[in-house]
Amino acid sequence: MSQKQMPITKIGYDKVQKELDHLVKVEREEIKIKISEARELGDLKENAEYHAAKEKQGHIEGRISQLQATVGSANIIDPSTVVSDKIVFGATVTLTDVDKDETVKYQIVGEDESDLKNGKVSFKSPLGAALIGKEEGDTVTVKAPKGDIEYEVEAIEYI
């Protein structure tokens, strides 16, 4: 069964790859040593260091699996090569919050690289999904937990 391709920017892909490399080459090796050292302390039933190290190992292996899946299904998109009048994956969009009269700027990115504090929203998020396919001048209503937010699309860039 082939895995569905998921869009990701080159920057997002490099970040995932860097974290994966660090987990495999550094963290995985460090935890093996900690488990070995804790095992030498004796009785494993009451060995807190051993159990903590095994738990951390489980978290590391889970994250490695998650990142390997991301890398395996990655469809790397370079936003600077996109030519579109509509908002598509990779677009950097300048919006005006109609009620607050505030301007915000977001880039539409993959799920694994979304980071609202840094202006990156997933194409699957309510805001990202609402923006896809819109053009400059369009109004977008986003269903948010605190109520609907209305944005006007001011500018679309592919950078």
C-alpha positions as CSV (number, residue, x, y, z in Angstrom):
1,M,0.0,0.0,0.0
2,S,1.5,3.3,-1.0
3,Q,1.5,6.2,1.4
4,K,-0.3,9.4,0.6
5,Q,2.1,12.2,-0.3
6,M,1.8,15.2,2.1
7,P,3.0,18.6,1.0
8,I,5.8,20.2,3.1
9,T,8.0,23.2,2.4
10,K,11.8,22.7,1.9
11,I,12.5,24.5,5.2
12,G,10.0,22.3,7.0
13,Y,11.4,19.2,5.5
14,D,15.0,20.2,6.5
15,K,13.8,20.8,10.0
16,V,12.1,17.4,10.3
17,Q,15.2,15.7,8.8
18,K,17.5,17.5,11.3
19,E,15.4,16.4,14.2
20,L,15.3,12.8,12.9
21,D,19.1,12.7,12.5
22,H,19.6,14.1,16.0
23,L,17.2,11.5,17.5
24,V,18.8,8.6,15.7
25,K,22.4,9.5,16.0
26,V,22.5,11.2,19.5
27,E,19.4,10.6,21.6
28,R,18.9,7.0,20.7
29,E,22.6,6.2,21.5
30,E,22.5,8.2,24.8
31,I,19.4,6.4,26.0
32,K,21.0,3.0,25.2
33,I,23.9,3.9,27.5
34,K,21.6,5.1,30.3
35,I,19.5,1.9,30.1
36,S,22.7,-0.2,30.2
37,E,24.0,1.8,33.2
38,A,20.7,1.6,35.1
39,R,20.5,-2.2,34.4
40,E,23.9,-2.5,36.2
41,L,22.4,-1.0,39.3
42,G,20.6,-4.3,40.1
43,D,17.0,-5.3,40.7
44,L,15.0,-3.9,37.7
45,K,11.6,-4.1,39.5
46,E,12.5,-1.2,41.8
47,N,15.0,0.6,39.6
48,A,13.5,4.1,38.9
49,E,16.4,5.1,36.7
50,Y,15.9,2.0,34.5
51,H,12.1,2.6,34.2
52,A,12.6,6.3,33.4
53,A,15.2,5.5,30.8
54,K,12.9,2.8,29.2
55,E,10.0,5.3,29.1
56,K,12.2,7.9,27.5
57,Q,13.4,5.3,25.0
58,G,9.7,4.6,24.1
59,H,9.1,8.4,23.5
60,I,12.2,8.7,21.3
61,E,11.3,5.6,19.2
62,G,7.8,6.9,18.8
63,R,9.0,10.3,17.6
64,I,11.5,8.6,15.3
65,S,8.7,6.6,13.7
66,Q,6.5,9.7,13.3
67,L,9.3,11.7,11.7
68,Q,10.3,8.8,9.4
69,A,6.6,8.6,8.2
70,T,6.7,12.4,7.5
71,V,10.0,12.1,5.5
72,G,8.6,9.0,3.7
73,S,5.4,10.8,2.6
74,A,7.0,14.2,2.0
75,N,6.1,16.0,-1.2
76,I,8.6,19.0,-1.0
77,I,7.2,22.2,-2.4
78,D,9.3,25.3,-3.0
79,P,6.9,28.2,-2.6
80,S,9.1,30.5,-4.7
81,T,8.4,28.4,-7.8
82,V,4.6,28.6,-7.4
83,V,2.8,30.8,-9.9
84,S,-0.9,31.4,-8.9
85,D,-3.3,34.2,-8.4
86,K,-5.1,32.0,-5.9
87,I,-4.0,30.9,-2.5
88,V,-2.4,27.5,-2.7
89,F,0.1,25.5,-0.5
90,G,3.2,27.6,0.3
91,A,1.5,31.0,-0.1
92,T,2.3,33.8,2.3
93,V,-1.0,35.6,2.8
94,T,-1.5,39.1,4.3
95,L,-5.0,39.3,5.9
96,T,-7.0,42.0,7.6
97,D,-9.1,41.0,10.6
98,V,-12.3,42.9,9.6
99,D,-13.6,43.3,13.2
100,K,-10.3,44.3,14.8
101,D,-8.9,46.2,11.8
102,E,-5.6,44.4,12.4
103,T,-3.3,43.0,9.7
104,V,-1.8,39.5,10.1
105,K,0.5,37.5,7.8
106,Y,0.6,33.7,7.5
107,Q,2.3,31.1,5.4
108,I,0.2,28.0,4.4
109,V,2.4,25.0,5.3
110,G,2.3,21.3,6.0
111,E,0.9,19.8,9.3
112,D,4.3,19.0,10.7
113,E,5.6,22.5,10.3
114,S,2.7,24.6,11.4
115,D,3.6,27.1,14.1
116,L,1.1,29.9,14.7
117,K,3.5,32.0,16.8
118,N,5.8,32.2,13.8
119,G,3.1,32.8,11.2
120,K,2.8,29.3,9.8
121,V,-0.6,27.6,9.6
122,S,-1.4,24.2,8.3
123,F,-3.3,23.8,5.1
124,K,-5.6,21.5,7.1
125,S,-6.3,24.0,9.9
126,P,-9.6,25.9,9.8
127,L,-7.8,29.1,8.7
128,G,-5.6,27.3,6.2
129,A,-8.5,25.3,4.7
130,A,-10.6,28.5,4.5
131,L,-7.9,30.4,2.6
132,I,-7.0,27.8,0.0
133,G,-8.4,28.8,-3.4
134,K,-9.2,32.4,-2.4
135,E,-7.8,35.5,-4.2
136,E,-6.8,39.1,-3.3
137,G,-9.9,41.0,-2.2
138,D,-11.9,37.9,-1.1
139,T,-13.4,37.7,2.3
140,V,-12.9,34.6,4.4
141,T,-14.9,33.6,7.4
142,V,-13.1,31.2,9.8
143,K,-15.0,29.3,12.5
144,A,-12.9,29.8,15.6
145,P,-13.6,28.6,19.2
146,K,-14.4,32.1,20.3
147,G,-16.7,32.7,17.3
148,D,-16.4,33.4,13.6
149,I,-13.5,35.6,12.5
150,E,-13.8,37.5,9.2
151,Y,-10.6,38.2,7.2
152,E,-10.1,40.1,4.0
153,V,-7.3,38.8,1.8
154,E,-4.9,41.8,1.2
155,A,-2.0,40.2,-0.6
156,I,-0.7,36.8,-1.7
157,E,3.0,36.1,-2.1
158,Y,5.1,33.1,-3.0
159,I,8.5,33.6,-1.4
